[in-house]
């Protein structure tokens, strides 16, 4: 049996959710505001999870979630955000702050039961935010949404981006041309702790193979014909921020080996010198190609694919998410 706190100012919805949870055999406490929820959390015994409405009078749901995450004893408490209308901003914002999940009202009995089974069986909830996680501030939340969609598939992408924002792990974004891979990368950067730092994007398919090394690593004066002065490469230019390598499936094998070394060693060597320049970047790669198939045909390095796909995110085409067409 789980001990659950339901926080919602909509009395009808709150009573319905509480009734469902009680019927499933759980112990439930209620609160109709963020302030009351904090009082209940302070006074009551340990909770298994919290169902938290996004819009509340006074302290809203995101503010309460941020307060919960700032308190050490509640840091790993699974929080399920509820909203009457899901947007990319409130979905990504909730996941960035460490929500276990983000559900759209109304929520069915089977969905609640399945969710609680996941929460109870989870030893270390994926919602946990490490100490270095960036907070999703009201300034960020008020930015115009760019990854638009309310379909289940795109909402899952938004949740993945929110979860990924709290770490520096490398992300591989896949999807057909035009599905918004660079948009997703920029949204990820804007909600991460690296926002405010550089975001650099390189289209590996648009740069000639013989110039790609210079484009990425930079070069010194006289390194090759036409190198009239030193040039900082895109990797070093993104230091402290995020580097997007778009269409990475078009990167030549020789460059793949050099990129793998950068990922492992975290330094670059400009063309024409042996000087090693340390870099601190969050790497995001994107492609419309089937990299696993390319590995089988020896067109892409398996060890590089392993390094890139730490957090894989797939963007479905619009024809597979018809609910997003009007948006």
The 8 nearest C-alpha neighbors of each residue, nearest first, counted from 0:
[[1, 25, 24, 2, 26, 23, 47, 119],
 [0, 2, 25, 47, 26, 3, 46, 119],
 [3, 1, 26, 46, 47, 27, 25, 0],
 [4, 2, 27, 48, 49, 46, 47, 1],
 [3, 5, 49, 28, 29, 27, 50, 6],
 [6, 4, 50, 29, 49, 51, 30, 28],
 [5, 7, 30, 51, 31, 29, 50, 52],
 [8, 6, 31, 52, 9, 13, 5, 51],
 [7, 9, 31, 10, 32, 55, 6, 13],
 [10, 8, 7, 12, 11, 13, 31, 14],
 [9, 11, 13, 12, 8, 14, 7, 31],
 [10, 12, 14, 13, 9, 15, 16, 8],
 [13, 11, 15, 14, 9, 10, 16, 7],
 [14, 12, 10, 16, 15, 11, 7, 9],
 [13, 15, 17, 11, 16, 12, 10, 18],
 [16, 14, 12, 18, 13, 17, 11, 19],
 [15, 17, 19, 13, 18, 14, 12, 20],
 [16, 18, 14, 20, 19, 15, 13, 21],
 [19, 17, 21, 15, 16, 20, 14, 22],
 [20, 18, 22, 16, 17, 21, 23, 15],
 [21, 19, 23, 17, 22, 18, 25, 16],
 [22, 20, 25, 24, 18, 23, 19, 17],
 [21, 23, 19, 24, 20, 18, 25, 17],
 [24, 22, 20, 21, 25, 19, 112, 18],
 [23, 25, 21, 22, 0, 20, 26, 1],
 [24, 26, 0, 21, 1, 20, 23, 2],
 [25, 27, 2, 1, 3, 21, 0, 24],
 [26, 28, 3, 4, 2, 25, 17, 29],
 [29, 27, 4, 3, 5, 26, 30, 2],
 [30, 28, 5, 4, 6, 27, 31, 36],
 [29, 31, 6, 36, 35, 32, 5, 7],
 [30, 32, 8, 7, 6, 35, 29, 33],
 [33, 31, 35, 34, 30, 55, 8, 36],
 [34, 32, 36, 58, 35, 63, 37, 59],
 [33, 35, 37, 36, 32, 38, 58, 57],
 [36, 34, 38, 32, 37, 33, 30, 39],
 [35, 37, 33, 39, 30, 38, 34, 40],
 [38, 36, 40, 34, 35, 39, 41, 33],
 [39, 37, 35, 41, 36, 40, 42, 34],
 [40, 38, 36, 42, 41, 37, 43, 35],
 [39, 41, 37, 38, 43, 42, 36, 44],
 [40, 42, 38, 39, 43, 37, 44, 36],
 [43, 41, 39, 40, 38, 44, 37, 45],
 [44, 42, 40, 39, 41, 45, 46, 38],
 [43, 45, 46, 42, 40, 41, 2, 39],
 [44, 46, 43, 47, 2, 40, 73, 48],
 [47, 45, 2, 48, 3, 44, 4, 49],
 [46, 48, 2, 1, 3, 45, 76, 77],
 [49, 47, 77, 3, 46, 78, 76, 4],
 [48, 50, 4, 78, 3, 5, 51, 79],
 [51, 49, 5, 79, 6, 78, 80, 4],
 [52, 50, 6, 80, 81, 49, 79, 5],
 [53, 51, 81, 7, 54, 60, 80, 82],
 [52, 54, 60, 82, 81, 59, 80, 51],
 [55, 53, 59, 52, 60, 56, 82, 7],
 [54, 56, 59, 32, 8, 60, 57, 58],
 [57, 55, 58, 32, 59, 54, 8, 33],
 [58, 56, 59, 55, 33, 32, 34, 54],
 [57, 59, 33, 62, 56, 55, 63, 34],
 [60, 58, 55, 54, 62, 61, 57, 63],
 [59, 61, 53, 63, 62, 52, 54, 64],
 [62, 60, 64, 63, 59, 65, 53, 93],
 [63, 61, 65, 59, 64, 60, 58, 66],
 [62, 64, 66, 60, 65, 61, 33, 67],
 [63, 65, 61, 67, 66, 62, 60, 68],
 [64, 66, 62, 68, 63, 67, 61, 69],
 [67, 65, 63, 69, 64, 68, 62, 70],
 [68, 66, 64, 69, 65, 70, 73, 63],
 [67, 69, 74, 65, 66, 70, 64, 73],
 [70, 68, 66, 67, 65, 71, 74, 73],
 [69, 71, 67, 68, 73, 72, 74, 66],
 [72, 70, 74, 73, 69, 68, 75, 67],
 [71, 73, 70, 74, 75, 76, 67, 68],
 [74, 72, 76, 71, 70, 75, 67, 68],
 [73, 75, 68, 71, 76, 72, 70, 67],
 [76, 74, 127, 73, 77, 124, 126, 72],
 [75, 77, 73, 74, 48, 78, 47, 46],
 [78, 76, 48, 99, 75, 126, 49, 79],
 [77, 79, 49, 98, 99, 48, 50, 76],
 [80, 78, 50, 100, 99, 101, 98, 51],
 [79, 81, 101, 51, 52, 50, 102, 100],
 [82, 80, 52, 102, 53, 51, 103, 101],
 [83, 81, 103, 53, 84, 104, 52, 85],
 [82, 84, 104, 103, 85, 81, 105, 53],
 [85, 83, 82, 103, 86, 104, 149, 81],
 [84, 86, 82, 103, 149, 90, 89, 83],
 [87, 85, 88, 89, 90, 84, 149, 148],
 [86, 88, 90, 89, 91, 147, 146, 144],
 [89, 87, 86, 91, 90, 92, 144, 140],
 [88, 90, 92, 86, 91, 87, 93, 85],
 [91, 89, 87, 93, 92, 88, 86, 158],
 [92, 90, 161, 94, 88, 157, 93, 89],
 [93, 91, 89, 95, 90, 94, 88, 135],
 [92, 94, 96, 90, 98, 95, 91, 89],
 [95, 93, 161, 98, 97, 91, 96, 162],
 [96, 94, 161, 92, 97, 93, 162, 164],
 [97, 95, 93, 94, 98, 134, 135, 92],
 [96, 98, 126, 94, 95, 128, 127, 99],
 [99, 97, 94, 78, 126, 100, 93, 79],
 [98, 100, 126, 77, 78, 79, 97, 125],
 [101, 99, 79, 98, 80, 102, 94, 78],
 [100, 102, 80, 79, 81, 90, 103, 98],
 [103, 101, 81, 80, 82, 100, 104, 106],
 [102, 104, 82, 83, 81, 105, 85, 84],
 [105, 103, 83, 106, 82, 81, 102, 84],
 [104, 106, 103, 107, 83, 12, 102, 82],
 [105, 107, 104, 110, 103, 108, 111, 102],
 [108, 106, 110, 109, 111, 105, 104, 112],
 [107, 109, 111, 110, 112, 106, 19, 20],
 [110, 108, 112, 111, 107, 113, 114, 106],
 [109, 111, 113, 107, 108, 112, 114, 106],
 [112, 110, 114, 108, 109, 113, 115, 107],
 [111, 113, 109, 115, 114, 110, 108, 116],
 [114, 112, 116, 110, 111, 115, 109, 117],
 [113, 115, 111, 117, 116, 112, 110, 118],
 [116, 114, 118, 112, 117, 113, 119, 111],
 [117, 115, 113, 119, 114, 118, 120, 112],
 [116, 118, 114, 120, 115, 119, 121, 113],
 [117, 119, 115, 121, 116, 120, 114, 124],
 [118, 120, 116, 121, 117, 115, 47, 1],
 [121, 119, 117, 118, 116, 122, 115, 124],
 [122, 120, 118, 124, 123, 119, 117, 125],
 [121, 123, 124, 120, 119, 118, 125, 117],
 [122, 124, 121, 125, 127, 75, 126, 120],
 [125, 123, 126, 121, 127, 122, 77, 75],
 [124, 126, 127, 123, 99, 97, 162, 128],
 [125, 127, 97, 99, 98, 124, 128, 77],
 [128, 126, 75, 125, 97, 124, 129, 74],
 [127, 129, 97, 132, 126, 165, 130, 96],
 [130, 128, 131, 132, 127, 165, 166, 97],
 [129, 131, 132, 128, 133, 165, 69, 127],
 [130, 132, 129, 133, 165, 166, 192, 128],
 [133, 131, 165, 129, 130, 128, 134, 192],
 [132, 134, 192, 191, 165, 131, 135, 190],
 [133, 135, 136, 96, 132, 95, 65, 192],
 [134, 136, 92, 139, 96, 95, 133, 190],
 [137, 135, 139, 138, 134, 140, 92, 141],
 [136, 138, 140, 139, 141, 135, 62, 61],
 [139, 137, 136, 141, 140, 142, 135, 190],
 [140, 138, 136, 137, 141, 142, 135, 190],
 [141, 139, 137, 138, 142, 88, 136, 92],
 [140, 142, 138, 139, 137, 143, 88, 144],
 [143, 141, 139, 140, 144, 138, 88, 145],
 [142, 144, 145, 141, 88, 140, 139, 87],
 [145, 143, 88, 146, 87, 142, 147, 86],
 [144, 146, 147, 143, 182, 186, 87, 183],
 [147, 145, 87, 144, 183, 148, 182, 186],
 [148, 146, 145, 87, 144, 326, 86, 149],
 [147, 149, 323, 150, 153, 326, 146, 87],
 [148, 150, 154, 323, 85, 151, 153, 86],
 [151, 149, 153, 152, 322, 148, 320, 154],
 [152, 150, 154, 153, 155, 149, 320, 148],
 [151, 153, 155, 150, 154, 156, 320, 315],
 [152, 154, 156, 155, 150, 151, 148, 157],
 [155, 153, 157, 151, 156, 152, 149, 150],
 [154, 156, 158, 152, 153, 157, 151, 159],
 [157, 155, 153, 159, 154, 158, 160, 152],
 [158, 156, 154, 160, 91, 155, 159, 161],
 [157, 159, 155, 161, 156, 160, 91, 94],
 [160, 158, 156, 162, 161, 157, 163, 155],
 [161, 159, 163, 157, 158, 162, 187, 164],
 [160, 162, 95, 94, 91, 158, 164, 159],
 [161, 163, 159, 94, 160, 95, 164, 165],
 [162, 164, 160, 161, 165, 166, 159, 310],
 [165, 163, 191, 161, 162, 166, 95, 187],
 [164, 166, 132, 163, 162, 133, 95, 191],
 [167, 165, 164, 168, 163, 132, 131, 129],
 [166, 168, 281, 169, 165, 164, 163, 282],
 [167, 169, 166, 170, 309, 310, 281, 163],
 [168, 170, 282, 309, 283, 307, 310, 281],
 [171, 169, 310, 283, 311, 308, 309, 307],
 [170, 172, 311, 284, 308, 285, 307, 283],
 [173, 171, 285, 312, 313, 311, 284, 180],
 [174, 172, 313, 286, 285, 287, 314, 312],
 [175, 173, 314, 287, 313, 315, 178, 176],
 [174, 176, 287, 178, 177, 316, 173, 315],
 [175, 177, 178, 287, 174, 179, 180, 286],
 [176, 178, 179, 175, 180, 316, 174, 317],
 [177, 179, 316, 176, 175, 180, 314, 174],
 [180, 178, 182, 177, 181, 183, 314, 176],
 [179, 181, 183, 182, 178, 172, 184, 285],
 [180, 182, 184, 183, 179, 185, 245, 285],
 [183, 181, 179, 185, 184, 180, 186, 146],
 [182, 184, 186, 180, 181, 185, 179, 187],
 [185, 183, 181, 187, 182, 186, 188, 180],
 [184, 186, 188, 182, 187, 183, 189, 181],
 [187, 185, 189, 183, 188, 184, 182, 190],
 [188, 186, 184, 185, 190, 189, 160, 164],
 [187, 189, 185, 191, 186, 190, 194, 184],
 [190, 188, 194, 186, 187, 191, 185, 193],
 [189, 191, 187, 188, 164, 186, 194, 135],
 [192, 190, 164, 188, 193, 189, 194, 133],
 [191, 193, 133, 194, 132, 190, 165, 164],
 [194, 192, 191, 240, 196, 195, 188, 239],
 [195, 193, 189, 196, 192, 188, 191, 190],
 [194, 196, 193, 197, 189, 240, 192, 198],
 [195, 197, 240, 194, 193, 239, 198, 241],
 [198, 196, 240, 237, 199, 241, 195, 239],
 [197, 199, 241, 240, 242, 237, 196, 200],
 [200, 198, 242, 237, 243, 197, 241, 233],
 [199, 201, 243, 242, 244, 202, 198, 245],
 [202, 200, 244, 245, 203, 243, 199, 233],
 [203, 201, 245, 205, 204, 246, 244, 200],
 [202, 204, 205, 246, 206, 250, 247, 201],
 [203, 205, 249, 202, 206, 246, 250, 207],
 [204, 206, 202, 203, 207, 201, 246, 208],
 [205, 207, 203, 204, 211, 208, 210, 202],
 [208, 206, 210, 209, 211, 205, 204, 203],
 [207, 209, 211, 210, 206, 251, 250, 212],
 [208, 210, 207, 211, 212, 213, 206, 251],
 [211, 209, 207, 213, 208, 212, 214, 206],
 [210, 212, 214, 208, 213, 206, 209, 215],
 [211, 213, 215, 214, 210, 216, 254, 209],
 [212, 214, 217, 216, 211, 210, 215, 218],
 [215, 213, 211, 232, 212, 217, 216, 210],
 [214, 216, 232, 233, 212, 213, 234, 217],
 [217, 215, 232, 269, 213, 212, 267, 214],
 [232, 218, 216, 213, 231, 269, 230, 214],
 [219, 217, 270, 269, 230, 213, 229, 271],
 [218, 220, 229, 222, 271, 221, 230, 228],
 [219, 221, 228, 229, 226, 227, 222, 218],
 [220, 222, 226, 223, 227, 219, 224, 228],
 [221, 223, 271, 219, 220, 226, 270, 218],
 [224, 222, 221, 226, 225, 271, 220, 270],
 [225, 223, 226, 221, 222, 227, 220, 228],
 [224, 226, 227, 223, 221, 222, 228, 220],
 [227, 225, 221, 220, 223, 228, 224, 222],
 [226, 228, 220, 225, 221, 229, 224, 219],
 [229, 227, 220, 226, 219, 230, 221, 218],
 [228, 230, 219, 220, 218, 231, 227, 226],
 [231, 229, 217, 218, 219, 232, 228, 220],
 [230, 232, 217, 235, 236, 233, 218, 229],
 [217, 233, 231, 216, 215, 214, 234, 235],
 [234, 232, 236, 215, 235, 237, 214, 199],
 [233, 235, 237, 236, 232, 215, 216, 242],
 [234, 236, 238, 237, 233, 232, 278, 231],
 [237, 235, 233, 234, 238, 232, 231, 199],
 [236, 238, 197, 240, 234, 235, 199, 242],
 [239, 237, 235, 279, 280, 240, 278, 236],
 [238, 240, 279, 280, 196, 237, 193, 197],
 [241, 239, 197, 196, 237, 193, 280, 238],
 [240, 242, 281, 198, 280, 282, 237, 199],
 [241, 243, 199, 282, 237, 200, 198, 283],
 [244, 242, 200, 283, 284, 245, 199, 282],
 [245, 243, 284, 201, 247, 200, 202, 285],
 [244, 246, 202, 285, 247, 284, 243, 201],
 [247, 245, 286, 248, 285, 203, 249, 202],
 [246, 248, 249, 250, 245, 286, 203, 244],
 [247, 249, 246, 250, 286, 288, 290, 299],
 [250, 248, 247, 204, 246, 203, 251, 286],
 [249, 251, 247, 248, 203, 254, 255, 252],
 [252, 250, 254, 253, 255, 249, 208, 299],
 [253, 251, 255, 254, 250, 299, 256, 298],
 [254, 252, 255, 251, 256, 257, 250, 258],
 [255, 253, 257, 256, 252, 251, 258, 250],
 [254, 256, 252, 258, 253, 257, 259, 251],
 [257, 255, 259, 254, 258, 253, 260, 252],
 [256, 258, 254, 260, 259, 255, 261, 253],
 [259, 257, 261, 255, 260, 256, 254, 262],
 [258, 260, 256, 262, 257, 261, 303, 255],
 [261, 259, 263, 257, 258, 262, 264, 256],
 [260, 262, 265, 258, 264, 259, 263, 266],
 [261, 263, 259, 260, 265, 264, 258, 306],
 [264, 262, 260, 261, 265, 259, 266, 306],
 [263, 265, 261, 266, 260, 262, 267, 259],
 [266, 264, 261, 262, 278, 263, 277, 279],
 [265, 267, 277, 276, 278, 261, 264, 275],
 [268, 266, 276, 275, 216, 261, 269, 277],
 [267, 269, 275, 274, 273, 276, 216, 270],
 [270, 268, 218, 217, 216, 272, 271, 267],
 [271, 269, 218, 272, 213, 217, 222, 219],
 [270, 272, 222, 219, 218, 269, 273, 221],
 [273, 271, 274, 270, 269, 268, 219, 218],
 [272, 274, 268, 275, 271, 269, 270, 276],
 [275, 273, 272, 268, 276, 269, 267, 271],
 [274, 276, 268, 267, 266, 273, 277, 269],
 [275, 277, 267, 266, 268, 274, 278, 235],
 [278, 276, 266, 265, 275, 267, 279, 235],
 [279, 277, 266, 238, 265, 235, 280, 276],
 [278, 280, 238, 239, 265, 277, 281, 240],
 [281, 279, 240, 238, 239, 241, 282, 278],
 [280, 282, 241, 167, 242, 240, 169, 283],
 [283, 281, 242, 169, 241, 280, 243, 284],
 [282, 284, 243, 170, 169, 171, 242, 244],
 [285, 283, 244, 171, 243, 245, 172, 170],
 [286, 284, 172, 245, 246, 173, 171, 247],
 [287, 285, 246, 173, 288, 247, 248, 245],
 [286, 288, 175, 174, 173, 176, 246, 289],
 [287, 289, 286, 290, 248, 173, 246, 175],
 [290, 288, 292, 291, 293, 287, 248, 286],
 [289, 291, 293, 292, 288, 294, 248, 299],
 [292, 290, 294, 293, 289, 295, 304, 301],
 [293, 291, 295, 290, 294, 289, 296, 298],
 [292, 294, 290, 298, 296, 299, 291, 295],
 [293, 295, 299, 297, 291, 292, 296, 301],
 [296, 294, 292, 293, 297, 291, 298, 299],
 [295, 297, 293, 294, 298, 292, 299, 291],
 [298, 296, 294, 295, 299, 293, 300, 301],
 [297, 299, 293, 296, 294, 300, 252, 295],
 [300, 298, 294, 293, 297, 301, 252, 290],
 [299, 301, 303, 302, 294, 304, 298, 297],
 [300, 302, 304, 303, 294, 305, 299, 291],
 [301, 303, 305, 304, 300, 306, 259, 307],
 [304, 302, 306, 300, 305, 301, 259, 307],
 [303, 305, 307, 301, 306, 302, 308, 300],
 [304, 306, 302, 303, 307, 308, 301, 309],
 [307, 305, 303, 304, 308, 309, 302, 169],
 [308, 306, 304, 305, 171, 309, 169, 303],
 [307, 309, 171, 311, 310, 305, 306, 170],
 [308, 310, 169, 307, 170, 311, 306, 168],
 [309, 311, 170, 308, 171, 169, 312, 168],
 [312, 310, 171, 308, 170, 172, 309, 313],
 [313, 311, 172, 171, 173, 310, 314, 156],
 [312, 314, 173, 172, 174, 315, 311, 156],
 [313, 315, 174, 173, 178, 312, 316, 156],
 [314, 316, 174, 313, 319, 317, 178, 152],
 [317, 315, 318, 178, 319, 314, 175, 320],
 [316, 318, 320, 319, 321, 315, 324, 323],
 [317, 319, 316, 320, 321, 315, 324, 323],
 [318, 320, 317, 316, 321, 315, 152, 322],
 [321, 319, 317, 322, 318, 150, 323, 152],
 [320, 322, 323, 324, 318, 319, 317, 150],
 [321, 323, 320, 150, 324, 149, 325, 148],
 [324, 322, 148, 321, 326, 325, 320, 149],
 [323, 325, 326, 321, 322, 317, 320, 148],
 [326, 324, 323, 322, 321, 148, 147, 149],
 [325, 323, 324, 148, 147, 322, 149, 321]]
